[in-house]
Amino acid sequence: MAPGPKFRHLSRDSAHRKALLRNLVTSLFKNESITTTYAKAKEAQRMAEKLITIGKKNTPAGRRKALDYLFTPDEIIPKLFGTLKERYANRPGGYTRVLRVEPKKDDQAPSAILELVDGPKDMRFALTARTLARSRAQGFESLNELTAMNVRKVTQFRKDGVEELEKAISNVNLESQNESSDNWAKMPPKMSSKKPNRRDKGKWKRAGEP
C-alpha cells in the first residue's frame, strides 16, 4: 500500500488541525505577517501558497473553495482575488516566506515569522534597504555577494521594485537623521568642570549664614 502524503500533524486531530491552519492563513492574509511556531508556519505556508495560486486563476470553483476555507471570506476574498492577484501576477511562485526567529514562548519551541513577500511588511525588503543605507553612509560603492543577491530578490518581481527600494532607503536615512536630532536634543547640558577659586571662597556661604 502506497504511503499517504507527508505533513505535520501538529499534535492535533484532523478537525482541530484544519481549524488551526484556517485561522493562521486567514490571519496571514489579513495582517500580511504572523509569528507562530516553525512547524505551524511551514504547514500554513503550504495552504497559503495554494490559495494564492487559486486567486491568480480566478475561477468560480476557486472562489467557492476559498470561500469555504477562509474564516472571514467577506474581508479576505476581495484581497485574495484582487490585491494579491495583481501583486503576484508575474511571480511564478514563492508568494510567502518563513523566517526563523528566537523562541517567543516559555517552552522554547522554535518560532518563525510567516509573511507575504513584496508586501508592506516584507522583512527582507526592509533589512536590505537598511543595509544599503548603512553602506552608502559609510562610503562603500560596491555591494558584497549576499547584499547583491538580496537586492535582486526583493526587486525582481515587485512592481517598480528599484524605485520602491530607493524610497525605502531615503526613509531609512530620514529616520536616522531624526533619531540623531532627538538624541542630541535630549542630551543634558554640559556641566562646567571649573573649580571655585580660593579668592571666591568667601562668596560661597552656607544656607542660613548672614
N, C-alpha and C positions, 0 to 999 in steps of 0.2 A: 504494500500500500504506500503510495507516494505521500511524503510529509506535507502538511499544510503550510501556509505562508508563515514566515517568521515575524514576530512582533513582540514587543514588551507587554507583558500582562499588567504591570504596574501594581501588582498585589491586589487586584480587584477582579470581581466577576465581570462578565461581558457587558451587562447593562450599566454598571457603575463606571466601567472604563470608557464606554461610549459617551456617557453623560459628561465625564471629566474632560474628554477631548473636545466635545462640542463647546463646552464652556471656555476652554483655552483658546480655541480657534476663533470663537466669537469675540473674545476679549482682544485677541491679536488684531483682527480686522478693525475693531473699534478704536484701539489705542495705538496702533502701529508697532508697539513693542510691549513685551511682557517678560517678567522674571519668574522662573519656576525651577524645578529640579532638571538636571540634564536629561534624564530618561523621559520625563514628560515633554520636554521641549522637542526632543527628537521625534516622538510619536505625533505631537501636534504639528510639527513641521510637515510630515508626510501628508496629513489631511489638508493643511492649508495650501500646499502646492497643488493638490488635486483640485481643490475648489477654485483656485485662481485660473487653472487651465480650463475648467468648465466655464468660468466667467469670460475668458477670452473667446471661446467658441460661441457663446451667447445663443444657445438653442433653447426651445421651450422645455425639453426634457431636462436640460441642465439647470434651468431656473427652478423647476419643480424639485430637483434633487437638493439644490442649495436651500430652497425654502424649507424643506423637511429637516435639514441638518442644523442650520443655524438657530440659536436661541431667540435672537431678536431680528428676524428677517426683514421686518419693515424698515429697520435702521441700517442694516448691513447690505441687503440686496442691491440698493441703488449704488452703493460704493463699490461692491464687487463687480457689477456689470457696467459700471461707469468709470469712476476714477481709476480703479486698479486695472481695468481692462485697457484704458488708454496709457497708463504708466508702463505696463509691461507688453505693449503691442509689439515691439521689436525685440524683446528679450526672449530667447528660446527656452529658458528655464532658470532655475535658481532664483526664485522670487523671494525667498526667505533666507535668513542667516542665523545660525546658532553660535553664540559666543560664550565661552566658559568664563565664569566669574567666581569669586571667593564664596564659600558656603554662606547662605543667608540665615539658615536655621540652626537651632541649638544642636540638632543631631548630626551636624557637619555633613549633610548629604550634598553631593556635587550639584552645584547650581549653575544656571545658564540664563542668558538673555536670548529670547526668540524675537526677531524683528523683521519687518518688511524692508527689503533693500530699496534704495533710491527714494525713500520716503523722508518726511521731515525729521524722523528720529533715527536715521541711519548713522550708527555709531562709527563705522569705518570711514564714512564721508567726513564726519566731524573731526575725527582724530587725524585724518590725512590733511585737512585744512589747517589744523593746529601745527602739525609737523612742518608744513610748507611755510607757514607764517614765521615759525621759530627759525627755520633755515635761512629765510630771507633776511630776518633781523640780524642774524649772525654773519651775514655776508657770503653764505655758500651759494654758488651759482649752479652747480651740478647736483643731481639727486643720486642717492645710492640706489642699488638694485631693488630693494624692498619698497622704498617710497615710490619709485617709478612704477612698480607693479601695482601698488595700491591706487595711484593716480589713474592708471589705465582702467582698473576695475571699477572705480566709482564714477567714471565719466563715460565709459563705453556705451552704455545703454540708457543713461539718464538724459532726459530732454534738456538740451543746452547745457550739457554737463560741464564743459570747460568754463562757461560764463558763470554757472552756479557755484563752481568751486572758487573762482576768483572773488565772488561776492562773499562767500563764507570766510575766505582769508581776510578780506577787508573788515568783516565783522569781528574777527578774532583780534586784529590789530587795534580796532577801535575799543574793544573791551579791555585790552591790555593797557591802553592809554588812560582809560577811565579809572582802572584799578590803581594805576600808578599815581594819578592825581588824587584819588581818595586817600591812599596810604600817606601821601605827602601832607595832605590837609590834616590827617589825624595824628601826625607826629607831634609830641609835646614840645613846647618851646625849649630851646637850649639854655640850660642854666649856666650862669657865669661861674667860672672856677676861680675868680679873683678873690683873695683873702683880704679881710679888712686890715688896713694899715694901723700900726701901733699909735700913730698920731690921732687916728679917729677913734681910738678906744674909748675916749671919754664921751663920744657922741652916742655910743650904744649903752642904753640903760635898760635895766630890768623893769618889767611891768610893776607899777606901783611906786617906783622911786621918784623923788621930786626932781 
